[in-house]
Amino acid sequence: MFQLTRGSLKKILDGNNVADPILQITQMKNIQNNMDGMTRYKVTLFDGETQHTFGILATQKNALVESNQLRIGSVIKLEEFAANVLSKDPPKVVIILLNFEILGEMDANSKQQPAATISQPNKHVQNENIEPNKSINQNKAKSFFDKKEADFEKPQSANPPGTFNGFKVFGISSLNPYQNKWAIKARVTNKSNIRTYSNARGEGKLFNVELIDNTGEIRANGFNDQVDKFYEMLQIDQVYYISKATLKTANKQYCRLDNDYEMTFNNETVIQPCDETDNLPRINLNLAKISDISNHAANDFVDVIGVVKSVGDCMTIVTKSTNKELKKRELSIVDNSECAITATLWGKQAEDYDSSDSFPVILLKGAKVGDYNGRTLSVTSTTVVQINPDIPEAHTVKGWFEQGGSESEIQDLSSQGAGGSGMGAGTSIIGHTNWKFLDQLKDEKLGMGDKADYFSTKAYVLYAKKDNSMYTACPGENCTKKIFDQNDGTYRCEKCARNYPNFKWRMILNINLADFADSNWATCFQETAETILGIGTEELGELKNSNDPKFDEVFSECAFKEFNFKLRAKMETYNDERRVKVSAVTVEPIDYVQSGRRILEKIKQFAKEQV
């Protein structure tokens, strides 16, 4: 028979601290939250004298119920809890069971009540959750609900041990929306840039940080005034006390941390730097080998560490959804699973990446898996990126690379149909690993599927079509639509719904490509067209306007020039006719050293297959 801690529930509800009370679970009920769809368990607690019918099990403890370790009759030692007032009239308090030890179980009907010492009360205690089994002198105890708010929030000293801002410091894993009096001590592991948004309620700005302690991680968001107040204060790798933030169910579309909840800073939030780190972890990783990423579905988030074998140039693309220009840079990452994958950096990260660093180790925490052209990784706004991190896994993969891994035959997950190839096989040009000859475009029916196919080829430009190769475009920012001459000195953009006094030139160049096997037409846009013609669009436009004969020469001089192309093949419908359209994603001059190495590697591979 276990010795329950008699009177402990009354003390807890009166706002007193009770250390590790021994309680029994006498009833349990599964309740469904319609707001977030999560399952919670409501329990009735018994301390040998009274029952409290409104206890809630913290969701991280649900598994104990589902595995039948915690059930009706179980006796627990309650090591961590929170008592929150839901209403004062009628009085209603919820006790959150955050952390406890299961001691065993006893008959829930016995309740450890010797008949000689039990007397029925004349009236119930004024709390609808308390069912007393003996009379209580209510005049001797100050009621929990008679206390003023200041009685709870005012700390007895600046910050007594284990508290901050008058509240007990909890572990991140124990936080939930039922708590309203808590504090945490956590390290910032990631911080986003300040972003802007616009919706029906107006415009605003926001940022988010990721926090970690010894129990778990959580994402915190700040909006508008909180951006001004906290953005500069919160710095990566620093430790802070935080209290009085709002907790809500996490939006898993944007938050990939292993936590059911996320935090939002509000006007009452208090944040203070903390010099005592208590050996808080710097990052929480669930590393996947690159070879295992093929088993992940698109839009999954993974943690990866590897060596950056090759770096692409920072390129500018125009997004279809917003028609805005965006910077991107592709990296080829390898690890000791002898696989490679292409990871894409975006925006400022793409511009700031130091491509002069030779074969650095890169850590990506929370990179997004893509499924076009095999498997790829994308660095999102919440991805943690670290170069040469000082962790054991980084030293392991670097050692593998330097002790022969760089010469291993590597399978590239980001190229469809590309088997194992040595790292000398031309992989210094990012995206140029899925090499094809032009006849394979038809033979392998590239572009005939539901998604576009990407491949690389080395080919000559046979002919560049100058007719309709240029058009006058809107000079507005992030707009490339064609504009129309109003014959009054202005030009009209229908998309922007305004007139402009000028325009800018844009190029759409159709070229005929050929290698030893076949030829094919491809379309080049702006930057790729400029690379092939060897001239800027505005300069070419001036030649066109002035009827300069050099305009024709530009198109003829590019004939029989050889380039490395990364091409996109996709089935499209034009005038009710379905055909595969090929467009150039990148165009680069030939690196003959790398090209020779690639050919030699293919010869070696072919020789092995003949043995």
VOGU-3710 file (C-alpha; in Angstrom, 3 decimals, decimal comma):
1> mfqltrgslk> 0,000/0,000/0,000  1,383/3,390/-1,004  1,314/6,360/1,370  -0,506/9,167/-0,437  0,389/12,774/0,449  -2,742/13,779/2,359  -3,864/17,393/1,938  -1,481/18,084/-0,946  -4,238/18,898/-3,459  -5,712/21,560/-1,173
11> kildgnnvad> -2,284/23,132/-0,745  -1,681/23,154/-4,486  -5,038/24,834/-5,124  -4,286/27,407/-2,417  -1,198/28,410/-4,378  1,337/26,705/-2,129  4,316/24,744/-3,381  4,213/21,016/-2,638  7,330/18,973/-3,339  6,755/15,647/-5,125
21> pilqitqmkn> 3,291/14,756/-3,762  2,229/11,096/-4,033  -1,178/10,935/-5,758  -3,458/8,312/-7,264  -5,252/8,354/-10,638  -8,845/7,307/-9,853  -10,508/8,182/-13,159  -9,325/8,863/-16,695  -11,100/10,162/-19,790  -9,991/10,683/-23,396
31> iqnnmdgmtr> -10,954/14,179/-24,617  -10,566/15,539/-28,163  -9,619/19,173/-28,719  -11,640/20,531/-31,637  -9,244/23,461/-32,060  -6,094/21,495/-32,831  -7,392/17,915/-33,196  -4,993/16,644/-30,522  -5,905/13,944/-28,019  -5,617/14,775/-24,327
41> ykvtlfdget> -6,378/12,823/-21,187  -8,390/14,253/-18,309  -7,709/12,550/-14,979  -9,111/12,630/-11,469  -6,467/12,924/-8,736  -6,771/11,631/-5,161  -4,416/12,489/-2,272  -5,963/10,331/0,479  -8,308/13,131/1,618  -9,742/14,917/-1,404
51> qhtfgilatq> -10,293/14,405/-5,101  -9,603/16,910/-7,879  -11,553/16,102/-11,019  -9,755/18,409/-13,429  -6,240/17,156/-14,017  -4,809/17,182/-17,542  -1,986/14,982/-18,716  0,709/16,840/-20,694  0,540/15,602/-24,289  4,109/14,327/-24,225
61> knalvesnql> 2,910/11,799/-21,608  0,082/10,436/-23,797  2,222/7,480/-24,796  2,174/6,222/-21,206  -1,608/5,878/-21,393  -1,596/4,421/-24,889  0,954/1,784/-23,818  -1,131/1,043/-20,672  1,706/2,015/-18,330  -0,490/4,734/-16,795
71> rigsviklee> -4,063/3,705/-16,022  -6,833/3,991/-13,477  -5,415/3,039/-10,078  -1,848/4,128/-10,903  0,063/5,869/-8,105  2,424/8,620/-9,210  5,009/10,930/-7,682  4,181/14,316/-9,223  7,565/15,941/-9,817  6,473/18,856/-12,011
81> faanvlskdp> 3,063/20,455/-12,464  1,256/23,713/-13,183  -1,968/24,905/-11,542  -3,846/27,347/-13,784  -7,051/29,221/-13,038  -9,580/28,753/-15,833  -12,354/30,731/-14,142  -13,019/32,354/-10,779  -16,804/32,345/-10,832  -17,460/29,503/-10,548
91> pkvviillnf> -13,947/28,688/-9,362  -12,217/26,229/-11,674  -8,556/25,171/-11,637  -6,736/22,787/-13,941  -3,635/20,930/-12,748  -1,296/20,053/-15,627  0,733/16,904/-14,959  4,018/17,831/-16,635  6,421/15,265/-15,235  5,930/12,358/-12,858
101> eilgemdans> 7,179/8,939/-11,869  4,836/5,932/-11,889  5,303/4,122/-8,567  2,821/1,323/-9,097  -0,921/0,912/-8,582  -3,519/0,053/-6,018  -7,257/-0,477/-5,999  -8,796/2,802/-7,079  -11,874/2,058/-4,944  -9,956/1,629/-1,704
111> kqqpaatisq> -8,570/5,195/-1,767  -6,494/4,401/1,334  -9,178/5,702/3,693  -9,398/4,135/7,202  -13,058/4,336/8,106  -12,343/5,573/11,646  -10,608/8,712/10,445  -13,027/9,714/7,700  -15,941/12,038/8,295  -18,232/13,536/5,718
121> pnkhvqneni> -18,160/17,344/5,432  -21,185/19,454/6,143  -20,665/21,324/2,880  -18,395/21,215/-0,164  -15,298/23,330/-0,454  -15,964/26,261/-2,791  -14,294/24,777/-5,841  -16,251/22,664/-8,279  -13,195/20,473/-8,856  -12,692/19,487/-5,208
131> epnksinqnk> -14,577/16,626/-3,627  -13,468/16,593/0,047  -13,775/13,421/2,133  -13,383/15,157/5,454  -14,288/18,520/6,909  -11,862/21,371/6,276  -11,639/24,516/8,389  -11,841/27,033/5,571  -11,350/30,007/7,897  -7,793/28,862/8,695
141> aksffdkkea> -6,632/28,653/5,070  -6,534/31,508/2,653  -8,512/30,545/-0,457  -6,654/30,176/-3,723  -9,236/32,371/-5,391  -9,069/35,140/-2,759  -5,457/35,877/-3,615  -4,706/38,917/-5,698  -2,858/38,596/-8,984  0,164/40,301/-7,457
151> dfekpqsanp> 0,444/37,513/-4,879  1,338/35,113/-7,672  3,433/37,290/-9,950  5,606/39,206/-7,499  8,852/37,326/-6,861  10,195/37,262/-3,356  13,606/38,332/-4,642  15,068/39,465/-7,961  15,294/35,955/-9,345  15,369/33,160/-6,761
161> pgtfngfkvf> 17,032/29,949/-7,967  14,923/28,152/-10,555  12,704/31,168/-11,240  12,515/34,176/-13,556  10,153/37,141/-13,402  8,449/35,478/-10,435  7,685/32,282/-12,332  9,167/28,815/-12,075  11,555/27,887/-14,905  10,155/24,911/-16,835
171> gisslnpyqn> 11,682/22,714/-19,511  10,565/23,502/-23,070  9,102/20,024/-23,516  6,674/20,592/-20,630  5,135/23,826/-21,989  1,536/23,757/-23,202  -1,312/26,255/-23,766  -2,931/25,382/-20,413  -0,052/27,075/-18,591  -0,007/30,798/-18,018
181> kwaikarvtn> 2,659/31,151/-15,325  5,948/29,858/-16,636  9,451/30,824/-17,671  12,126/29,052/-19,684  15,885/29,332/-20,030  16,913/28,533/-23,594  19,544/29,055/-26,251  18,781/30,639/-29,640  19,815/28,201/-32,387  18,371/29,991/-35,429
191> ksnirtysna> 16,955/33,405/-36,303  15,169/34,390/-39,502  15,412/37,645/-41,379  12,665/40,207/-40,856  9,890/39,538/-43,343  6,862/41,591/-44,344  3,315/40,422/-45,001  0,007/41,823/-46,177  -3,459/40,429/-45,489  -7,041/41,584/-44,956
201> rgegklfnve> -6,083/43,146/-41,620  -3,292/45,213/-43,112  0,464/45,061/-43,506  3,032/44,017/-40,950  6,411/42,462/-40,302  7,545/39,349/-38,461  10,512/37,192/-37,540  11,019/33,901/-35,739  13,673/32,224/-33,648  14,275/28,632/-32,634
211> lidntgeira> 15,022/27,904/-28,985  16,564/24,855/-27,329  17,156/23,599/-23,794  18,006/20,207/-22,331  14,435/18,947/-22,800  13,516/20,023/-26,327  13,058/22,760/-28,922  10,362/25,315/-29,729  9,829/28,019/-32,328  8,960/31,563/-31,229
221> ngfndqvdkf> 7,409/34,248/-33,450  7,465/38,015/-33,114  5,197/40,459/-34,956  5,361/44,219/-35,519  6,175/45,887/-32,146  7,882/42,711/-30,938  10,139/42,795/-34,006  11,387/46,234/-32,951  11,697/45,151/-29,336  13,360/41,742/-29,583
231> yemlqidqvy> 14,952/41,222/-33,010  18,287/42,867/-32,244  18,329/41,529/-28,675  18,026/37,854/-29,628  21,301/36,592/-31,074  22,178/33,094/-32,275  23,994/30,902/-29,711  23,133/33,219/-26,792  21,054/32,101/-23,780  17,971/33,973/-22,504
241> yiskatlkta> 15,228/33,825/-19,889  11,767/34,172/-21,466  8,360/34,487/-19,800  4,788/35,636/-20,514  4,661/34,593/-24,163  1,596/32,989/-25,756  1,552/29,266/-26,514  -0,518/27,748/-29,302  -0,584/24,650/-31,484  2,283/24,728/-33,975
251> nkqycrldnd> 1,575/25,205/-37,666  3,502/22,259/-39,096  3,448/23,820/-42,556  6,019/26,330/-41,354  7,456/24,761/-38,200  9,356/21,483/-38,506  10,607/21,226/-34,904  9,604/18,229/-32,808  7,127/20,152/-30,679  3,337/20,262/-30,792
261> yemtfnnetv> 3,342/23,927/-29,785  4,948/27,212/-30,750  5,412/30,508/-28,934  4,341/34,030/-29,875  5,821/37,105/-28,223  3,287/39,668/-27,021  3,249/43,048/-25,262  3,760/41,391/-21,854  6,625/39,111/-22,908  9,794/39,540/-20,856
271> iqpcdetdnl> 13,180/38,461/-22,263  16,478/38,818/-20,427  19,991/37,625/-21,373  21,361/34,878/-19,130  25,051/34,263/-18,421  24,414/30,835/-16,887  24,219/28,350/-19,745  23,817/25,187/-17,632  25,532/23,295/-20,487  22,553/23,906/-22,755
281> prinlnlaki> 22,954/22,159/-26,124  23,821/24,292/-29,134  21,822/22,309/-31,666  19,604/19,220/-31,760  20,270/17,026/-34,776  18,654/13,975/-36,320  21,187/13,446/-39,087  20,322/11,463/-42,193  22,829/9,989/-44,587  22,520/11,387/-48,103
291> sdisnhaand> 21,872/7,859/-49,389  18,770/7,681/-47,154  17,217/10,873/-48,535  15,836/8,916/-51,488  13,509/7,233/-48,972  12,050/10,582/-47,865  8,948/12,064/-49,458  8,914/15,462/-51,114  8,477/18,349/-48,625  9,994/16,339/-45,773
301> fvdvigvvks> 12,624/18,140/-43,703  15,969/16,466/-43,025  19,236/17,207/-41,222  22,312/16,555/-43,373  26,059/17,013/-43,005  28,552/16,609/-45,847  31,419/18,079/-47,823  30,710/20,743/-50,450  32,338/19,192/-53,512  31,354/21,876/-56,007
311> vgdcmtivtk> 29,725/25,286/-56,063  27,625/26,859/-58,793  27,473/30,519/-59,711  24,959/32,823/-58,088  22,179/33,123/-60,661  19,089/35,299/-60,968  15,744/33,693/-61,746  12,233/35,112/-62,083  9,641/33,275/-59,999  6,413/32,351/-61,762
321> stnkelkkre> 4,212/32,943/-58,728  5,332/36,528/-57,994  7,201/37,420/-61,186  10,016/38,716/-58,968  13,728/38,182/-59,422  15,403/35,868/-56,916  19,022/34,859/-56,379  19,926/31,182/-56,197  23,095/29,121/-55,906  23,467/25,339/-56,108
331> lsivdnseca> 25,915/23,252/-54,081  26,833/19,608/-54,604  27,196/17,870/-51,224  28,704/14,413/-50,655  29,065/12,263/-47,542  30,526/8,900/-46,547  27,457/7,034/-47,817  29,111/7,713/-51,218  26,133/9,673/-52,480  25,776/13,269/-53,604
341> itatlwgkqa> 22,831/15,650/-53,645  22,259/19,172/-54,921  21,289/21,758/-52,283  19,982/25,177/-53,316  20,662/28,383/-51,414  18,300/31,309/-51,980  18,393/35,086/-51,661  20,980/36,620/-49,371  22,421/33,216/-48,417  23,130/32,527/-52,092
351> edydssdsfp> 24,842/35,901/-52,510  26,863/35,705/-49,276  28,131/32,127/-49,677  31,955/32,083/-49,800  32,735/30,009/-52,880  36,488/30,439/-52,334  36,448/28,038/-49,362  37,853/24,733/-50,635  35,756/21,646/-49,811  34,179/22,899/-46,546
361> villkgakvg> 31,886/20,784/-44,385  28,323/22,088/-44,413  25,561/21,305/-41,928  21,942/21,769/-43,005  19,348/21,393/-40,254  15,810/21,320/-41,587  16,527/21,334/-45,341  13,455/20,688/-47,493  13,430/17,622/-49,749  12,436/18,107/-53,387
371> dyngrtlsvt> 11,581/15,379/-55,890  12,107/16,870/-59,334  15,127/15,567/-61,227  15,683/12,887/-58,582  16,125/14,160/-55,026  17,249/17,675/-54,122  17,484/19,838/-51,011  16,314/23,414/-50,618  17,476/25,760/-47,865  14,379/27,502/-46,517
381> sttvvqinpd> 14,074/30,529/-44,244  14,041/28,209/-41,207  16,981/26,008/-42,239  20,045/26,243/-40,000  23,211/26,483/-42,108  26,648/26,046/-40,506  30,004/25,901/-42,267  32,720/23,700/-40,713  30,830/23,102/-37,432  32,956/21,769/-34,569
391> ipeahtvkgw> 31,027/18,545/-33,980  32,177/14,885/-34,241  30,076/14,179/-37,335  31,797/17,033/-39,199  35,266/15,688/-38,416  34,183/12,180/-39,469  32,908/13,179/-42,909  35,879/15,490/-43,510  38,276/12,673/-42,628  36,512/10,308/-45,024
401> feqggsesei> 36,719/12,866/-47,829  40,425/13,604/-47,327  41,404/9,926/-46,985  40,113/8,815/-50,353  36,435/9,707/-50,333  37,013/12,469/-52,868  38,035/9,816/-55,417  35,165/7,410/-54,665  32,496/6,541/-57,197  29,581/8,701/-56,164
411> qdlssqgagg> 25,903/8,175/-56,922  24,205/11,499/-57,559  20,633/11,527/-56,221  19,912/14,779/-58,063  20,262/13,399/-61,580  17,729/11,007/-63,051  19,236/7,899/-64,544  22,808/8,955/-63,723  24,555/5,954/-62,253  27,710/5,975/-60,152
421> sgmgagtsii> 30,361/8,355/-61,376  33,682/9,454/-59,988  33,956/12,846/-58,434  36,234/13,843/-61,268  33,406/13,397/-63,735  32,784/17,029/-64,451  30,969/17,732/-61,216  32,675/21,085/-60,766  29,823/22,462/-62,870  26,762/22,228/-60,673
431> ghtnwkfldq> 23,777/20,539/-62,257  25,933/19,029/-65,025  25,960/15,465/-63,754  23,027/14,015/-65,717  24,806/14,120/-69,065  22,911/13,172/-72,221  23,460/13,271/-75,939  20,746/15,021/-77,911  19,428/11,791/-79,440  18,631/10,559/-75,903
441> lkdeklgmgd> 16,083/13,359/-75,605  13,811/11,447/-77,967  15,005/7,901/-77,245  14,400/8,215/-73,498  11,226/10,290/-74,008  12,491/13,064/-71,767  9,817/15,620/-70,917  6,958/13,264/-71,727  6,017/12,682/-68,091  3,965/14,776/-65,692
451> kadyfstkay> 7,033/16,675/-64,512  9,849/18,393/-66,357  13,111/16,504/-66,943  16,466/18,216/-66,521  19,653/17,068/-68,210  23,029/18,421/-69,321  24,678/18,301/-72,703  27,696/19,696/-74,506  26,569/21,050/-77,873  27,251/23,526/-80,663
461> vlyakkdnsm> 24,991/26,416/-81,612  24,168/25,872/-85,289  21,807/28,781/-85,716  20,362/31,624/-83,643  17,054/32,979/-84,868  17,009/36,775/-84,822  13,347/37,201/-85,831  11,172/38,037/-82,809  14,178/37,552/-80,548  13,609/40,822/-78,666
471> ytacpgenct> 10,649/42,692/-77,258  9,994/45,891/-75,343  9,175/45,083/-71,728  7,740/46,938/-68,763  10,436/48,950/-66,927  8,635/48,441/-63,611  10,360/46,522/-60,847  9,770/42,752/-60,978  7,692/42,995/-64,167  8,788/41,577/-67,533
481> kkifdqndgt> 5,505/41,807/-69,464  5,411/43,209/-72,968  4,353/46,856/-73,240  2,646/48,674/-76,071  3,537/51,990/-77,738  0,713/54,466/-77,190  2,093/56,725/-79,984  2,114/59,655/-77,590  5,570/59,146/-76,126  4,382/56,663/-73,482
491> yrcekcarny> 4,216/52,888/-73,228  1,353/50,923/-71,639  1,758/47,870/-69,366  -1,550/46,068/-68,960  -0,327/44,051/-65,991  0,783/47,106/-64,022  -2,174/49,100/-65,444  -0,055/52,218/-66,014  1,858/54,119/-68,670  5,639/54,575/-68,658
501> pnfkwrmiln> 7,827/57,104/-70,496  10,365/54,376/-71,335  10,839/50,612/-71,620  13,524/47,944/-71,237  14,594/45,287/-73,716  14,076/41,581/-73,063  15,280/38,595/-75,080  13,698/35,288/-76,057  16,214/33,551/-78,299  15,487/30,356/-80,221
511> inladfadsn> 18,619/28,375/-81,097  19,316/25,156/-82,902  21,722/22,903/-80,979  23,674/19,958/-82,340  26,117/17,319/-81,185  27,452/14,270/-83,067  24,180/12,373/-82,490  21,310/14,771/-83,233  20,064/18,357/-83,196  17,202/20,098/-81,397
521> watcfqetae> 15,673/23,547/-80,929  15,876/25,213/-77,522  14,705/28,532/-76,084  17,009/30,862/-74,133  15,829/33,714/-71,923  17,731/36,898/-71,058  20,927/35,813/-69,198  21,374/32,572/-71,156  20,729/34,411/-74,431  23,284/37,082/-73,479
531> tilgigteel> 25,889/34,355/-72,790  25,391/32,791/-76,220  25,359/36,074/-78,154  28,120/37,624/-76,089  26,334/40,950/-75,727  24,020/42,638/-73,221  20,333/42,991/-74,023  20,239/46,795/-73,802  23,258/47,154/-76,085  21,715/44,761/-78,607
541> gelknsndpk> 18,469/46,732/-78,436  20,302/49,922/-79,321  21,790/48,201/-82,388  18,301/47,054/-83,386  16,819/50,548/-82,998  19,562/52,159/-85,071  19,370/49,505/-87,821  23,071/48,906/-87,333  24,376/46,024/-89,482  26,250/44,794/-86,428
551> fdevfsecaf> 22,870/43,563/-85,149  22,825/40,828/-87,799  26,493/40,052/-87,209  25,852/39,279/-83,530  23,517/36,450/-84,480  25,763/35,005/-87,165  28,950/35,148/-85,072  27,561/32,803/-82,395  27,251/29,950/-84,898  29,409/26,885/-84,166
561> kefnfklrak> 30,297/28,042/-80,667  30,277/25,219/-78,114  28,778/25,473/-74,625  27,720/23,347/-71,672  23,934/23,480/-71,445  21,607/22,495/-68,629  18,277/21,938/-70,377  14,696/21,554/-69,221  12,318/19,370/-71,240  8,564/19,616/-70,594
571> metynderrv> 5,470/18,638/-72,541  3,387/21,706/-73,452  0,311/22,366/-75,600  0,441/25,078/-78,269  -2,370/25,619/-80,808  -3,928/22,310/-79,688  -0,663/20,544/-80,490  1,285/18,763/-77,749  5,038/18,850/-78,062  8,108/18,753/-75,875
581> kvsavtvepi> 9,522/22,222/-75,310  13,219/22,477/-74,462  14,565/25,569/-72,678  18,034/26,456/-71,405  18,331/26,752/-67,625  22,041/27,592/-67,659  24,624/28,117/-70,377  28,334/28,029/-69,518  31,587/28,062/-71,470  33,359/24,703/-71,822
591> dyvqsgrril> 35,881/23,849/-69,119  37,975/21,532/-71,264  39,987/20,186/-68,333  36,875/19,062/-66,498  35,308/17,865/-69,738  38,361/15,696/-70,417  38,210/14,240/-66,918  34,550/13,422/-67,376  35,239/11,593/-70,645  38,124/9,650/-69,078
601> ekikqfakeq> 35,895/8,619/-66,183  33,248/7,410/-68,599  35,896/5,370/-70,434  37,027/3,810/-67,133  33,442/3,018/-66,218  32,809/1,466/-69,630  35,992/-0,637/-69,319  34,875/-1,988/-65,934  31,520/-2,973/-67,369  33,223/-4,967/-70,126
611> v> 35,242/-7,096/-67,670
//
